[in-house]
Amino acid sequence: MFAIVFLIYFLITTPVRAFELDSLPYANFSFSQTEAFFGDNHDLKVALMAATVGVPINALEATVKYDPNVVQVKEIIIEKSFCRKDMFVAKKIDSQLGTVHIACGLPSPGFNGKGTVAELVLSPILEQHFVLKFGNNSKMLVNNGKGIEVLSLKIGGDFNITSQGGFTFNPDIPSELILRPSF
């Protein structure tokens, strides 16, 4: 009986710290564009972004899926990447399947913050709606020597190709939340 009374007393008198979502560690993938229009060559660059807070990463793999009947990915540009240029182990466009595969790394202490992984050069084929989304094998690995996967959110892109010569981006697209045990 004493244990129950003590437990109730402890629960009532112990201050509970509220936490803010911003203070929790996270890692996510997203796309940079919110609105964009074609240049003279009718191409659009969309940056694949990675963001981490409190979780330094040193390796990542991203698969981007798209409809190859509507849009073409012409090039993967890595000049602005936070990954080391000599540590890109995959940089592949499959125009038949409509996938882009990127895998890269960087040495310790890794990366913590928001930055560009790579830029995709898109070119329209048809005037209609298309989606860029991250595949299930996309991942970020924490810089702890154990390779623990920490990706918690994949935010896709929802685009329309318009006859006025531009892409528009719909920010109200579903995101995929990945629940992981703490590490």
C-alpha positions as CSV (number, residue, x, y, z in Angstrom):
1,M,0.0,0.0,0.0
2,F,2.9,2.3,0.9
3,A,4.3,1.8,-2.6
4,I,1.1,2.8,-4.3
5,V,0.8,6.0,-2.2
6,F,4.4,6.8,-2.8
7,L,4.0,6.4,-6.6
8,I,0.9,8.6,-6.6
9,Y,2.7,11.2,-4.5
10,F,5.7,11.0,-6.9
11,L,3.6,11.4,-10.0
12,I,1.7,14.4,-8.5
13,T,4.7,16.3,-7.2
14,T,7.3,15.7,-9.8
15,P,7.4,18.5,-12.4
16,V,6.7,17.3,-15.9
17,R,8.7,19.1,-18.6
18,A,6.8,19.9,-21.7
19,F,8.7,19.4,-24.9
20,E,8.6,21.2,-28.1
21,L,8.7,19.4,-31.4
22,D,11.5,21.6,-32.6
23,S,13.8,20.3,-29.9
24,L,13.4,16.7,-30.9
25,P,16.0,15.1,-33.1
26,Y,14.8,14.4,-36.7
27,A,16.0,13.7,-40.2
28,N,14.0,14.3,-43.4
29,F,14.1,14.5,-47.2
30,S,12.3,17.1,-49.2
31,F,12.4,19.1,-52.4
32,S,13.4,22.7,-52.7
33,Q,10.8,24.1,-55.1
34,T,7.6,25.9,-54.0
35,E,7.0,27.5,-57.4
36,A,9.1,27.6,-60.5
37,F,8.9,28.3,-64.2
38,F,10.9,27.0,-67.1
39,G,13.9,28.9,-68.3
40,D,14.7,29.5,-72.0
41,N,15.6,25.8,-72.4
42,H,12.3,24.7,-70.7
43,D,14.2,22.8,-67.9
44,L,13.7,23.1,-64.2
45,K,16.2,22.4,-61.4
46,V,14.7,20.9,-58.3
47,A,17.1,20.4,-55.3
48,L,16.8,17.2,-53.2
49,M,17.2,18.5,-49.7
50,A,18.2,16.8,-46.4
51,A,17.5,18.3,-43.0
52,T,18.7,17.0,-39.7
53,V,18.5,18.4,-36.2
54,G,20.4,16.8,-33.4
55,V,21.3,13.8,-35.6
56,P,24.6,14.1,-37.5
57,I,24.5,11.8,-40.5
58,N,27.4,10.6,-42.6
59,A,25.7,8.5,-45.3
60,L,22.4,8.6,-47.2
61,E,20.6,6.9,-50.0
62,A,17.7,8.5,-51.8
63,T,15.4,7.1,-54.5
64,V,13.1,9.5,-56.3
65,K,10.2,8.2,-58.3
66,Y,8.4,10.1,-61.1
67,D,6.2,9.4,-64.1
68,P,8.5,9.0,-67.1
69,N,5.6,9.6,-69.5
70,V,5.1,13.1,-68.2
71,V,8.6,14.4,-67.2
72,Q,12.1,13.4,-67.9
73,V,15.1,13.7,-65.5
74,K,18.0,14.8,-67.7
75,E,20.8,15.3,-65.2
76,I,21.9,14.9,-61.6
77,I,24.1,17.9,-60.4
78,I,26.2,17.5,-57.3
79,E,28.2,20.8,-57.2
80,K,26.2,22.2,-54.3
81,S,26.0,18.9,-52.3
82,F,27.1,18.7,-48.7
83,C,28.3,15.1,-49.5
84,R,31.9,14.8,-50.6
85,K,32.1,14.6,-54.4
86,D,34.4,11.6,-54.2
87,M,32.0,9.8,-51.9
88,F,29.0,9.5,-54.3
89,V,28.6,5.8,-54.8
90,A,25.4,6.0,-56.9
91,K,24.1,8.7,-59.2
92,K,21.7,6.9,-61.6
93,I,18.7,7.9,-63.7
94,D,16.4,5.2,-65.0
95,S,14.2,6.8,-67.6
96,Q,12.3,3.6,-68.2
97,L,11.2,3.0,-64.6
98,G,11.1,6.7,-63.7
99,T,13.6,6.6,-60.8
100,V,16.6,8.5,-59.7
101,H,19.0,6.7,-57.3
102,I,21.6,8.7,-55.3
103,A,23.9,7.4,-52.6
104,C,26.6,9.4,-50.9
105,G,28.6,9.9,-47.8
106,L,30.9,12.3,-45.9
107,P,33.5,11.7,-43.2
108,S,33.1,12.4,-39.5
109,P,31.7,14.5,-37.9
110,G,29.1,14.1,-40.6
111,F,26.4,16.6,-41.5
112,N,23.9,18.3,-39.2
113,G,21.6,21.0,-40.5
114,K,19.7,21.7,-43.8
115,G,21.5,21.3,-47.1
116,T,21.4,20.1,-50.7
117,V,22.1,16.5,-51.6
118,A,21.8,17.0,-55.4
119,E,19.9,18.9,-58.0
120,L,17.7,17.2,-60.6
121,V,17.2,18.8,-64.0
122,L,13.6,18.1,-65.1
123,S,12.3,18.5,-68.6
124,P,8.5,18.2,-69.4
125,I,7.2,15.7,-71.9
126,L,3.4,16.3,-71.4
127,E,1.4,19.1,-70.1
128,Q,-0.2,17.6,-67.0
129,H,0.2,16.8,-63.3
130,F,3.2,14.8,-61.9
131,V,4.5,13.8,-58.5
132,L,8.1,13.4,-57.3
133,K,8.2,11.1,-54.3
134,F,10.9,9.3,-52.3
135,G,11.1,5.5,-52.6
136,N,10.9,3.1,-49.6
137,N,14.6,2.4,-49.7
138,S,15.5,6.0,-49.1
139,K,17.5,6.3,-45.8
140,M,19.9,8.4,-43.7
141,L,22.4,6.8,-41.5
142,V,23.6,8.4,-38.2
143,N,27.3,9.2,-37.8
144,N,27.8,6.9,-34.8
145,G,29.9,4.0,-36.3
146,K,26.8,1.7,-36.2
147,G,24.9,2.9,-39.3
148,I,21.6,3.3,-37.5
149,E,18.9,4.6,-39.9
150,V,17.3,7.8,-38.7
151,L,15.1,9.1,-41.6
152,S,11.9,10.2,-40.0
153,L,10.0,12.0,-42.8
154,K,9.9,12.0,-46.6
155,I,8.2,15.1,-48.1
156,G,7.3,14.7,-51.8
157,G,6.6,17.2,-54.5
158,D,3.3,17.7,-56.4
159,F,3.8,19.5,-59.7
160,N,1.7,20.6,-62.6
161,I,3.1,21.4,-66.0
162,T,1.2,24.4,-67.4
163,S,0.7,25.7,-71.0
164,Q,2.1,29.0,-69.9
165,G,5.5,27.4,-69.9
166,G,5.9,26.6,-66.2
167,F,5.8,24.2,-63.4
168,T,3.7,24.9,-60.4
169,F,4.1,23.2,-57.0
170,N,1.3,22.2,-54.6
171,P,2.7,22.4,-51.0
172,D,-0.4,20.5,-49.6
173,I,0.8,17.1,-50.5
174,P,0.9,14.1,-48.3
175,S,4.2,13.3,-46.5
176,E,5.3,10.0,-45.3
177,L,6.1,9.8,-41.6
178,I,8.4,7.0,-40.6
179,L,8.3,5.9,-36.9
180,R,11.6,4.7,-35.6
181,P,12.7,3.6,-32.1
182,S,15.0,6.1,-30.4
183,F,18.7,5.4,-30.9
